[in-house]
Each structure stands twice: as C-alpha cells, then as structure tokens.
Amino acid sequence: MEDYAVVVKDLHKEFILPQFRHTSVKQIFVNLGRRGVKKHQKVLDGISFDVHKGDFFGIVGRNGSGKSTLLKILAGVYAPTSGVVEVYGQLTPFIELGVGFNPELTARDNVFLNGALLGFSRKEMLGLYDEIVEFAELGEFMDKKLKNFSSGMQVRLAFSIAVKAKNEILIFDEVLAVGDAAFQQKCFDYFEKLKNQKQTVIFVSHDMGAVRRFCNRALYLKDGNIIGLGSPTEIADIYAVENIQDAPAEDTTIDLQLPATYKINSKIITQNKNSLVMEFSYDGEADQRVIIGLGVLRDGISIAELSLPEDIQLVGKGRIQYTLDLTHLNPGSYQMSGSLFLHDTRRLMAVSPVRCSFVIKGNDPTKGSVLKLEHNWQVDE
C-alpha cells in the first residue's frame, strides 16, 4: 500500500432521523413509551475508490449527492456505518474554512488561534504571519475584531492560513468560491504549485473548468453512488450532461412590456462533434420585416452574438435554422438564446422564453477557456 494515500472499500453511511418532536417536557416522557419505527437515511451506498500519492483527485456531484459526508468520514469527523477507510499519512481537511475563529478577537489573534488548531506552534506562526497577511491582502485590518469583517474577508483569511499546512494529504471543499477575481487567481496559482509539487490533494468543486485544469483523476457521486470514475475530462462531461438532463429548462422571460403579437421560440434540432443545428420559430405581423439575433453564452455571460444577414428577409411567421460550428469552442457547458427585432428600427419585439443548453465534450488543453485559436505558429531558425 506504499503507493496509496487513501483507500475506501465498500463504504456505507446512514443517519437515523428522529421521528418525534419534543416541544415540551411532557412530550419527552410520553414519547419514551412509544416504540416508533426508526427512519434511516442512506447517504453513501457502498462506494469504493482509492487515491494514489501525488494525485490531485476530484470529487464532483450535485448538492445532496453525499460529497460532504464522504469528506467528513475521510477527515474522521463521522464514523462510517460499515466499510473501510484507510488513510496513509497525515491529513488536513479544509471542509469549513474559518472553523474555530472567535469573532470577539482581532484578526491577528485569530491567525494564531487557527494556526494552533492546524498544529502549528506559536513560533512557527510568527514566522508565517507576514506571508499569511500578504496572501489575504488584509494588512490594514489585522487589528480589527473579526466580527467587523465581511464573510468574504473572513474566508480569505482562513484560506490564507490553511494554505500553510504541510501535511501529506490536503482536502479542499469548494474553496475557489472565496474572494474576488484577483484573489481567486492567487488560489489558482497555489493549486498549480501543489500540482507541480505532486502534493496529494482531494478536491471538491462544482467548477468543472477547475476540475479539468488541476485534477488527474476524478469521480462523480450521485445519490450516494459512484456513477463515474476516471479522467477529469470524462467526469466533467458526465457532470455537464447530467446537470442539463436533470435541470428544468431555464425560463429567461423578462418583463420588457413587449408586444404580444410578436413571438420567437428556439430549440436544438441536432448536435454532433462538429456542429449544432438550432431552429427558431417566429411570429409577427404580415407587413413587417423582422430580423433574428442569437447569442451564445457560457456561465451566463455572452461570448458570441450574431444577427440575420441582410440578404435573408423574414416577414409574418415561419421557421429558420442556424448551424453553429462547434470546432471553434472548447469543451464546457453552453447556452443559446434568440431575440426578434424590427428590421428598420432594430426595436426589440420578442425574446425566446427558453435558453437552450448544450455540452461540448472532450479534453480542454487550454485550461477552461472558451475559444479555440488557430495554430498559426512559426519557429525562428
């Protein structure tokens, strides 16, 4: 087992849910005599996997899938109902950043308090203090009480302390949700460093771009079962497809007081590796020429927009199709939407009530970016 950091075999976890509510002392004594049926909630249903030393191992799944319970079992917070968990090495879990902080103490005092919980001596924390403050970018606030910090500032401070841990196995749970864009870039740089150093990391995230970027192996957890275990590309694809299939169609209707006589709807007809065909059905007045505008979005942000060319004339009602070239886009989850405008004035008349979602599968060599650029390289001799 010298090559393994964590081994999980046939792991089960159930919680017993109380069946009686006690709202008075009398009810406590009354319910003592009742022999109610205990209700068991199964959270993990016999899962098995292993993490090798040096792995950056991803665990993904929707909320309620059992991820947090699994992490707490690995960290020793929960005991399994049955099964085996073997951990080879000292493990540091960053499951709930800031646990142990005292809001009545200053940020400076909390640095030393939290460091002690992570196993650092005061002398070690004195040597790390300036690095922690610089990383957190909170130098001017360190003598203020923590209760006056925003939640984002508190988590930044907690993360800045946590990254100084030197144990063999690190567990991170959704830590990339902290801070602004600049601070998140610091987090990305830190994870790149861990990956290059072959540090063993167990990484839980809903960010599939980060999973593709950092992880070398990953598993997908759903309803307490592992439904995928393999490369981060495969698992990210499963996650994306599952979320589109399980999620209801997104209603993007907004109250713009648009005329009821104009309508536009959109749907995806076909999709293959290289292209996607989308159909727009439109309805307007018989004597008014209209144009269609479409947008491609990723993470709710428009990455491309296009309007109908002048040589195509639309009036009244009908259908029209657009073929999107997918070879220009990197793998990920995307959406398309359509709008209807008057040709002459460009006045908005209707918005498609549904954004159509689609997934592009495959490996992303550019670490989560949207567009594929052409390889126009020239080597100087």
N, C-alpha and C positions, 0 to 999 in steps of 0.2 A: 504493500500500500504506500510505498515511499513516493510514488508519483501523484498521489491523490491529496487534495486539500479537504474535500467534503465528499462523503458518500451517504446517500439516502436510499434506504431499502424498504419498500412496501409501507410507506408512511401513511398512517391514518390519524385524523384528528376529529373528534366530535365534542360538541359542547352540550351540556344539559341545560335546557331552558326552564326557568321556574313556571309552574302552572297556576300558582295562586298569588294574588297581590295582597299584601298586608298593609292596610291603611289604618289599622287600629290595633291596640294590644289584644282586644277581644278576638279579632280575626286570626291573630297568630296562634292562640290557643285552640280556636275552632279548627283551623287547618292542620294542626298537629295530629288530629284524629282521622284525617282524611287520607286515603291511600290512592292518591291521584296517579295517573299514568305519566311517567316522566317523558318529556319530549326531547329527543336527541336531534341536534342539528349537525349534519355531516359537512365538514368544511374541506377536508383533504381525504381523498378516497384511494388510498393505496398507491401513492406515487413513488417512483424510483428514478434517480439520476445521480450523476457524480460530477464533481468539479475537479479538474486537474490543477496542480500547482502551476501558476503562471497564467491561468485562464482569466479572461475578462468575460464573465459569464452573465448573460442577460436573462432576466425573468420578466415576461410580459403577460398581460391579460387585462381584461376589463375589471372595473371596480366590482368587488364581491366575488372574485374568482378564487380567493384563498391565498393571495400573494403575501399579505401582511402576516397572516397566521403562520405561513411557511417560514418567513424571516424570523419571527419571534421564537419558533421552535429551534431554528438554527442557532439563534443567539442565546438559547437557554431560558428565555422568558416563559415559554409554555413547555409543558411536557407532552409528548405525543400520546395518543390513545393506544396506539400499537405501532410497531415498525422500529427501524433502527436509523439513528443519525450518528454518523461518525465524523468528527472534526479533527483534522491533523494539523495542529498549530494554534496559536493564539488568535482569537477572532475579535474584531472591533465592529460592533453594529452601529450604523448611523441611521436608525429607523425613524426616530423622532428627534430632530435637531433641537437643541436647547433644553432637553430634559435635565432637570437639576438646577436650572437658572433660578436665582432669587430676585424677584422684581424690586425688592427694597434695597438691594445692594447696587453699587455702581457697576458699570460695565467692566472696569478694571478688576474689581473684586470677583466678578463672575468669571472672568478669564481664568483666574487661579482656582476657583471653585470647580469649574467644569473640567479644567485640566487634571485636578485631583481625581475626579470621577473616571477619567480616561487612564489613570495610572501614572501620571507624571508627578514628580516631586516638585516642590516649590522652586528649587534651584534650577531644574530643567525648564520650568515655565518662565522663570526670569530670563533665561537665555532665548526663549522663543517669543517673548512678549512683543517685541518690536515688529517681528515678522507677521505675527497674527494681526496686529493693529493695522499694519500697512496693507495686508491682503484684504482685510474687511473694509478699508477706507473709512474708518470711523475715528481717526485720531483726535478730532476736536470734541468728541462726545464721550470719551472714555471715563471721565469723572462725573458723568451724569447717571442718575439712577436708571436702572433698566426698565422700570415701569413707564418711563417717559419716552422710550424708544418705540418706533413703529414695529409692527410684526416683521416687516421685511428687514429692518436693521438688526433685529434680534436673531433672525435666521442667518443672516450674513455673518454675524459674529460667531454664532455656533458652528457654522460650516468652516470658518477660518481657523477655529480651534481644532475641529475634527480632522482637518487635513494634515495635522501634525502627528497623528497617530502613526506608530511604526510597527504595528502588529503584522503577522504573516497574511491574515485574511481580512479584507475590508468588505463591509456590506453597506451599500448606499440605496436608500429608498426615496426616489423622486426628489433628489437634491438639486436637480437642474432647474427646478421651479423657483429658485431663490434669486432675488436681486434683479437689477436692470440688465440691459443688454451687455454693457461693459463688464459687469461682474460675472455674468454667465459665461462670457468669453474667458475669464480667468478660470472658471470651473472647467471649461473645455480644455484649456491648456494644462490644467492639473491632471485631468484624466488621460490626456495624451502622454504625460510624463509617467503616470502609473503604468500605462500600457507598454511604453518603451522599456520600462524597468522590469517587466514581467511580474508585476505585483499581482497577486491573486485577488480578484475583485468579483463580488456578486452584486449585480447592478439591476435595480428595478426601475422601470420607466415606461411612461406612455409615449415618449418621444421616439418614434421609430428611426428618425434620422440619427439620433444619438446611439441607438442600438446598432444600426448598420455601421456607424463610424468607429465605435470603440470595441464592440464585442467580437470575440472569435467563435463563441458558441452561445446558443440561447435556447430557452424552452418557452412554450406557450401554455399557460394554465387557464383552464376554463371549467367552472363549476367543480373545482377540486380535483380535476383530472388533467393530466398532461396530454394535449392533443397534437403537440408538435415539439420535436427536439432535434436540433441540427444547427445549420449555419444561420447567422443573423439575417441573411437575405431571405432564406426560406421562412423564418419565423415572422419577420416583418411583413412579408407578403400575406401570410395566413392572418395576421392581426388586421391588416388593412381590409382584406376581403370579408372577414368575419364582422368587422365593425360596420361595413356598408350593408351587408346582408341583414344584420340584426337591427340596425337603426332604422326608424321610420324616415320616409322621405322628408327632407328639410323644407319646411314651408317658409319661403322668403317673401311672402306677401307683406307689403308695407303700405301704410295709408298715405298715398300721394294724391288722393282725390282725382284719380284718372277716369276718363270717360268709360262708361260701362259698355259702349258699343265696340270697343277695341279690345282684343284678347290675343294672347300668344301663349302657347304651351310647348314644352320641349321634352324629348325622350331620346334615349340612346337606342339605336337600332341594332348595331353590331359593333364588336370590338375584337381585334386580333393583335398580334405582336406589334404590328407596324402602324395601324390606323384605327380610328374610331369614327363611326358614322352617327351623326345626331340629326334628328328630324324636328323641324319647327312647324307647328300648325298655327296659322294666323287668321284673324278675323277682323275686318274693318269695313269701312264704307266703300261702296262700289265706285265712287268717283275720286277717291283719294289714294294717291300713290304712297306707299309706305316702304320703309327700309328696316332691316333687322340688324341689330347689333348683338354680338355674342362676346362673352368673357370667359376666360379660363382662370380658375382660382386654385390656390393652394394655401391651406391653413387660413382660409377666409380672406386672403389677400389676392387681388387681381395680378396675374403675371402676364396676361396677354389679352388684347381686345381687337375686335375686327368688325367692320361694318360691311353691309352688302355692296358690291361694286355697282357703278352707275349703269352698266350695260344690262343689268337684271332688273326688270320692272315688275313690282308686285302691287296689285290692287285687289280690293274686295277680300275674298277669303281663299285659302289654299294651303299647300304644304311645300316645304323646301328642305333639302338635306345639305348638311355640311360635313365634309370629311376632314378630320383633324389628323395631321401627321404626328404620330407619337414618337417618331425616331428623334425628335428634337428635345424630348423631355426625359429627365432621369426618373428612375423608379420612385414611387410615392403615391399618395392619395390626392386626387384632384376633384374639382367640380367644374361644371359648365352651366352657364345661365344665358337666357336670351331676353331681349327687350325689343319693343316695337316703337318706331319713330315715324312722324310725318316726313316725307321726303323733302318738301320745300322749306319747312321751317325748322326741321330737326327737333320738333317738340316731342317729348316722351308721351306715348299714348298707352302703353301697357308693359307690364313686367311679367315674365314667366313665374308662376307661383311656386315652382319646384326647381331646385338646383339638382342637376343630375350628377351623381358621384361615380367615379371610376378609379381603378387602381392600375398602375403600371408596375408590373413585377420585374424582378431581376436585380442584379448586383449594381451598386452605385459607386463607381470608382472615384467620384468627386465629392464624397462625404456629405451627401444630403442636399446639394444644390439642385436647382430646378432645371436649368437649361444645359444641354449638351453642346459644347462648342466644337467646331470642326478642327481636325488635327492638321493645321497648316504650319508645321514646324520646318525650320531649315537649320541644319547644323553647319556652323562655320568650320571649314577645314583648317 
